[in-house]
């Protein structure tokens, strides 16, 4: 064979290469990897809504791509919000996966086209969230519920007028304790409008009158039993059921050195089965205490300053309250 001339067999192989490459590229495009560790945390700008005084509230959260690795990033160059920072109330402890609508920043009515930027560095990678008042970022209560799969993924209009839980943490907001010495945290929560109501119709603290459309009837059994094997998802995000709940998390400080008793259900979107998460199948929201008081003990293994956060939710909206704990030897 002369140099530069391709024989019939080689020609067929070369013609087959593009098709093979297309198949491989298509398979690669559909491949999704998950990681236990080694990936970064992406700060997230969730959107804004207007306030009655003309100012605006901006909402922030984050996505930790890892399923297991958590991060502690102190306020400073690696965890900075500008202008006006570095500290504007953001967390310093980062749980796995998606943690949306975690904190807010109130900005003046004359912000105009300016941006608020959250800069976060984890595992050597710096990522930024750019917050602005662009109209396509405007949200309401229903959007928040939809983004977290609230009320089982419901899109009903009543959720636009949902009232978030009332939350009150008893005692001082600043406390001191020694290593190994537990503190008792007492938080009272109630659902003022009982919306969205529990699917089982059981009462919730503060929610006396059930909403007419809050409890939906179970769907009728399909005529063909085989069709029950698959039900198309009603939401593009993991859903969680309605009902009042309360959990404590470590908002600032090293969470690995803090133990809660009893164990707290997760407030981050853990979709793995039996993960003690409202987004985890199968999971039933526990019945709240009849008096609406959740009593938890927290014990610290290392000295330092910690911010513990009570998270009260109704399955669509959240209310937060923080307690700062100084731990000494």
Backbone torsions as a table, in degrees:
resi	resn	phi	psi	omega
1	UNK	NA	135.2	-179.3
2	UNK	-75.6	150.0	178.3
3	UNK	-62.1	131.9	178.5
4	UNK	93.0	-5.7	178.6
5	UNK	-105.3	132.8	-176.8
6	UNK	-100.8	127.3	178.8
7	UNK	-74.1	167.8	-177.9
8	UNK	-58.0	-42.5	-178.7
9	UNK	-65.4	-46.8	179.1
10	UNK	-63.3	-36.3	179.5
11	UNK	-63.6	-42.2	179.1
12	UNK	-63.3	-38.1	178.8
13	UNK	-63.6	-42.5	-179.4
14	UNK	-67.3	-38.3	177.8
15	UNK	-64.1	-31.7	-179.6
16	UNK	-75.8	-22.2	-176.2
17	UNK	-60.4	-47.0	-179.9
18	UNK	-58.5	-41.7	179.5
19	UNK	-63.2	-41.8	179.1
20	UNK	-64.2	-40.6	179.5
21	UNK	-63.9	-39.5	178.5
22	UNK	-62.4	-40.6	178.0
23	UNK	-62.8	-45.0	-179.2
24	UNK	-65.1	-40.8	179.4
25	UNK	-65.6	-39.7	178.1
26	UNK	-62.8	-41.5	178.4
27	UNK	-65.7	-39.4	-179.9
28	UNK	-64.9	-38.7	-178.6
29	UNK	-65.1	-26.9	-178.4
30	UNK	-93.1	-3.9	-178.6
31	UNK	-77.7	132.9	177.4
32	UNK	-124.3	125.5	-179.2
33	UNK	-104.9	144.9	171.2
34	UNK	-119.5	152.2	-173.2
35	UNK	-130.5	141.3	173.3
36	UNK	-80.5	-35.0	-177.3
37	UNK	-159.0	175.5	174.6
38	UNK	92.6	-12.2	-179.6
39	UNK	-96.5	175.9	-175.0
40	UNK	-102.6	171.9	174.7
41	UNK	-104.9	131.3	178.6
42	UNK	-104.3	116.8	173.1
43	UNK	-65.5	149.2	-174.8
44	UNK	-131.1	132.6	170.0
45	UNK	-94.5	119.3	-173.4
46	UNK	-90.0	-24.8	-178.5
47	UNK	137.3	-174.4	-177.2
48	UNK	-141.3	160.6	167.5
49	UNK	-142.8	157.7	-176.7
50	UNK	-81.4	152.2	174.7
51	UNK	-109.2	160.3	-175.1
52	UNK	-62.6	-28.5	-178.3
53	UNK	-84.5	5.2	178.9
54	UNK	96.4	-12.3	176.7
55	UNK	-79.3	-179.3	-178.7
56	UNK	-134.3	149.2	175.7
57	UNK	-110.9	124.3	176.8
58	UNK	-102.1	140.5	-176.6
59	UNK	-112.7	139.6	-178.3
60	UNK	-133.6	153.7	173.1
61	UNK	-153.8	-156.6	177.5
62	UNK	-159.6	165.0	173.3
63	UNK	-126.3	113.5	173.0
64	UNK	-93.6	111.3	-174.4
65	UNK	-64.0	-19.9	-178.3
66	UNK	-80.9	149.9	175.6
67	UNK	-90.4	-20.4	-176.6
68	UNK	-125.6	-39.9	-174.6
69	UNK	-68.6	128.4	175.1
70	UNK	-112.4	160.0	-174.2
71	UNK	-129.8	148.7	169.1
72	UNK	-122.9	110.5	-175.5
73	UNK	-122.8	104.4	-178.1
74	UNK	-61.5	157.0	173.7
75	UNK	-62.2	130.6	-177.1
76	UNK	157.2	-154.0	-176.6
77	UNK	-58.8	-31.5	-178.6
78	UNK	-89.0	-4.8	179.8
79	UNK	-150.7	83.3	-165.2
80	UNK	-135.5	137.4	174.3
81	UNK	-120.4	124.5	-178.6
82	UNK	-132.4	150.8	-2.1
83	UNK	-77.1	163.6	176.5
84	UNK	94.7	-1.2	-174.8
85	UNK	-91.2	-158.6	11.2
86	UNK	-78.9	-21.2	-173.2
87	UNK	-96.7	114.2	173.5
88	UNK	-131.1	35.3	173.6
89	UNK	89.4	8.7	-179.1
90	UNK	-73.3	159.8	178.1
91	UNK	-71.4	160.7	169.2
92	UNK	-115.7	-14.0	172.4
93	UNK	-106.5	134.9	-175.3
94	UNK	-121.8	112.3	177.4
95	UNK	-76.1	170.2	177.8
96	UNK	-67.5	159.7	167.9
97	UNK	60.8	-152.3	-169.9
98	UNK	-83.9	128.4	175.6
99	UNK	-130.6	86.5	-172.8
100	UNK	-88.9	159.4	172.8
101	UNK	50.6	49.3	-171.7
102	UNK	-88.0	-30.8	177.6
103	UNK	-155.1	165.6	-177.0
104	UNK	-128.9	156.1	172.7
105	UNK	-128.5	126.8	178.6
106	UNK	-91.0	126.2	-177.4
107	UNK	-119.1	152.0	-175.9
108	UNK	-73.0	161.7	-177.4
109	UNK	-67.3	-17.5	179.7
110	UNK	-97.6	22.4	179.7
111	UNK	-60.9	-34.4	177.4
112	UNK	64.0	-131.5	-178.0
113	UNK	-92.5	8.1	-179.5
114	UNK	-69.4	157.0	-179.7
115	UNK	-117.9	147.7	168.7
116	UNK	-103.6	129.8	-174.1
117	UNK	-121.3	124.7	173.6
118	UNK	-101.1	120.4	-177.4
119	UNK	-110.5	124.3	-175.4
120	UNK	-136.1	129.9	179.2
121	UNK	-118.3	122.5	176.8
122	UNK	-139.8	143.1	-178.1
123	UNK	49.0	37.7	175.5
124	UNK	77.3	4.9	-178.8
125	UNK	-116.6	130.0	179.7
126	UNK	-99.9	128.0	177.5
127	UNK	-129.2	155.9	-174.3
128	UNK	-131.4	146.1	170.2
129	UNK	-116.6	126.5	-177.8
130	UNK	-105.0	116.6	-177.7
131	UNK	-105.8	130.7	178.8
132	UNK	-143.5	175.1	179.6
133	UNK	-99.9	28.9	176.1
134	UNK	-60.1	143.1	-172.3
135	UNK	-62.4	-30.9	-178.2
136	UNK	-74.7	-3.5	175.2
137	UNK	-97.5	-0.4	-178.7
138	UNK	-70.4	136.6	-177.0
139	UNK	-129.7	171.4	171.5
140	UNK	-141.2	-173.5	-175.7
141	UNK	-64.2	-35.4	179.5
142	UNK	-66.4	-37.1	177.6
143	UNK	-62.2	-43.8	178.3
144	UNK	-58.6	-47.7	179.6
145	UNK	-59.9	-43.0	-179.4
146	UNK	-63.5	-40.9	-177.1
147	UNK	-65.9	-27.7	179.4
148	UNK	-100.8	8.3	-178.0
149	UNK	67.8	30.9	-174.0
150	UNK	-65.2	153.5	178.7
151	UNK	54.8	39.9	179.0
152	UNK	68.2	24.8	-179.3
153	UNK	85.8	15.0	-177.6
154	UNK	-67.0	148.6	176.1
155	UNK	-117.5	19.6	-174.9
156	UNK	-69.2	148.5	-172.5
157	UNK	-65.7	-25.3	-179.3
158	UNK	-56.4	-27.7	-176.9
159	UNK	-68.3	-15.3	175.5
160	UNK	-67.6	-23.3	-175.8
161	UNK	-112.0	11.2	-179.8
162	UNK	-60.9	140.4	175.7
163	UNK	-98.8	129.8	179.5
164	UNK	-67.8	161.5	-179.5
165	UNK	-60.3	147.0	168.3
166	UNK	-81.5	136.8	-176.1
167	UNK	-138.1	134.0	177.2
168	UNK	-142.3	119.9	175.4
169	UNK	-95.9	124.3	-178.1
170	UNK	-75.5	151.8	175.7
171	UNK	88.8	-176.0	-177.7
172	UNK	-69.0	147.9	176.5
173	UNK	-83.2	-9.2	174.3
174	UNK	-128.2	126.8	-175.3
175	UNK	-137.4	161.4	177.7
176	UNK	-127.5	144.6	-178.8
177	UNK	-155.8	158.6	177.2
178	UNK	-95.4	158.8	177.5
179	UNK	-56.6	131.5	178.0
180	UNK	83.5	-4.7	-178.8
181	UNK	-100.8	116.0	-175.0
182	UNK	-72.7	149.9	169.4
183	UNK	-114.7	149.9	179.7
184	UNK	-101.0	129.1	179.9
185	UNK	-112.9	123.8	179.6
186	UNK	-119.0	119.6	-179.4
187	UNK	-126.0	134.7	176.5
188	UNK	-107.8	132.1	179.7
189	UNK	-137.9	147.1	176.9
190	UNK	-149.1	159.9	178.8
191	UNK	-109.1	104.5	-171.0
192	UNK	-65.4	-26.2	-177.5
193	UNK	-118.1	3.4	-179.9
194	UNK	52.4	37.5	-180.0
195	UNK	-130.9	124.2	-6.0
196	UNK	-77.7	142.8	-177.3
197	UNK	-80.0	157.5	176.1
198	UNK	-59.7	145.5	179.6
199	UNK	-65.6	-28.5	-178.6
200	UNK	-84.5	-1.3	177.1
201	UNK	74.9	4.3	-179.1
202	UNK	-72.6	148.7	-174.8
203	UNK	-68.6	155.9	176.8
204	UNK	-126.3	147.0	177.2
205	UNK	-54.8	127.9	177.6
206	UNK	87.6	-16.4	-177.6
207	UNK	-106.3	94.5	-174.2
208	UNK	-92.0	-37.4	-177.4
209	UNK	-108.0	117.9	179.6
210	UNK	-70.3	141.6	176.7
211	UNK	-72.3	142.6	-175.9
212	UNK	-57.2	-34.3	-176.3
213	UNK	-107.2	12.0	-173.3
214	UNK	-73.2	-37.1	-178.8
215	UNK	-102.2	114.9	-177.7
216	UNK	-94.7	140.0	179.5
217	UNK	-67.2	148.5	177.5
218	UNK	-65.6	144.6	179.9
219	UNK	-65.4	147.9	179.3
220	UNK	-65.9	150.2	179.0
221	UNK	-65.0	138.7	-179.3
222	UNK	-67.5	147.4	179.1
223	UNK	-64.0	-36.3	178.4
224	UNK	-102.2	111.7	-177.3
225	UNK	-56.2	-29.2	-178.8
226	UNK	-64.0	-27.9	-178.7
227	UNK	-70.6	-13.7	178.6
228	UNK	-77.3	-8.1	-178.6
229	UNK	-70.1	-24.3	-178.7
230	UNK	-142.1	129.9	174.6
231	UNK	-124.2	119.6	-179.1
232	UNK	-56.6	142.5	-179.4
233	UNK	-65.4	143.0	179.2
234	UNK	-90.1	-5.5	-178.2
235	UNK	-146.4	149.5	178.8
236	UNK	-84.2	-4.0	176.3
237	UNK	-119.2	156.4	177.9
238	UNK	-58.5	140.0	-177.6
239	UNK	-102.2	154.6	173.7
240	UNK	-133.4	149.3	-173.6
241	UNK	-76.4	160.5	178.7
242	UNK	-79.0	161.9	178.3
243	UNK	131.3	142.1	-178.8
244	UNK	-66.4	134.2	176.5
245	UNK	-148.3	161.4	178.5
246	UNK	-147.0	134.1	177.2
247	UNK	-138.4	153.9	172.5
248	UNK	-105.5	140.2	175.4
249	UNK	-131.2	166.5	171.6
250	UNK	-93.5	112.1	-177.9
251	UNK	-88.3	-38.2	173.9
252	UNK	-137.8	136.3	-176.4
253	UNK	114.7	170.0	-175.0
254	UNK	-82.3	104.8	-174.5
255	UNK	-64.6	-28.9	-178.0
256	UNK	-64.1	-18.6	-178.5
257	UNK	-100.5	8.8	-179.2
258	UNK	-117.0	129.6	177.6
259	UNK	-118.3	128.3	176.2
260	UNK	-102.9	141.8	175.9
261	UNK	-133.0	120.2	0.0
262	UNK	-72.1	169.0	176.1
263	UNK	-57.4	144.2	-177.0
264	UNK	-99.7	138.2	174.4
265	UNK	-65.3	149.1	-175.5
266	UNK	-71.4	148.6	174.9
267	UNK	-108.2	0.4	175.5
268	UNK	-103.7	158.9	-169.1
269	UNK	-77.7	81.5	174.9
270	UNK	-95.9	110.6	-175.4
271	UNK	-97.2	3.9	179.7
272	UNK	-72.7	147.9	-177.3
273	UNK	-62.4	140.5	176.7
274	UNK	56.1	44.9	-175.6
275	UNK	-102.7	10.9	-178.5
276	UNK	55.6	46.8	-177.9
277	UNK	-137.0	139.0	176.9
278	UNK	-60.1	-17.7	178.3
279	UNK	-94.7	4.7	-173.4
280	UNK	-101.9	128.6	176.1
281	UNK	-88.2	143.7	-15.5
282	UNK	-85.6	143.0	179.9
283	UNK	-147.8	131.8	175.6
284	UNK	-114.6	128.9	179.2
285	UNK	-61.8	122.3	-179.2
286	UNK	-60.4	150.0	175.2
287	UNK	-66.5	136.1	179.5
288	UNK	-71.8	158.1	175.7
289	UNK	-58.5	142.0	-177.4
290	UNK	-56.9	-33.7	-179.1
291	UNK	-89.3	0.6	178.3
292	UNK	74.2	18.4	-179.3
293	UNK	-113.2	123.0	175.2
294	UNK	-100.7	126.0	-178.1
295	UNK	-115.1	123.3	-175.2
296	UNK	-135.4	146.0	173.5
297	UNK	-111.5	138.7	178.3
298	UNK	-121.3	134.4	179.6
299	UNK	-126.0	138.4	-174.3
300	UNK	-114.7	136.3	-178.8
301	UNK	-96.3	-16.0	-178.1
302	UNK	-134.9	147.2	176.0
303	UNK	-69.2	160.6	179.5
304	UNK	147.2	-176.4	176.8
305	UNK	-109.9	125.5	-176.7
306	UNK	-121.3	146.7	169.2
307	UNK	-114.8	114.4	176.2
308	UNK	-97.7	139.6	-176.3
309	UNK	-121.9	128.0	170.0
310	UNK	-86.7	128.8	-179.2
311	UNK	-117.7	108.9	176.1
312	UNK	-102.4	130.3	-180.0
313	UNK	-134.2	156.9	175.5
314	UNK	-114.7	9.3	-176.7
315	UNK	94.8	2.5	178.4
316	UNK	-144.0	-37.9	179.5
317	UNK	-131.0	160.0	-179.4
318	UNK	-122.4	153.4	168.7
319	UNK	-129.8	137.5	-176.0
320	UNK	-118.9	150.6	168.5
321	UNK	-150.2	136.1	-173.2
322	UNK	-107.5	150.5	171.1
323	UNK	-129.8	127.4	179.0
324	UNK	-96.7	128.9	-176.0
325	UNK	-122.8	123.0	173.5
326	UNK	-96.6	121.0	-175.4
327	UNK	-109.6	126.3	-179.3
328	UNK	-120.0	165.7	178.8
329	UNK	-79.6	NA	NA
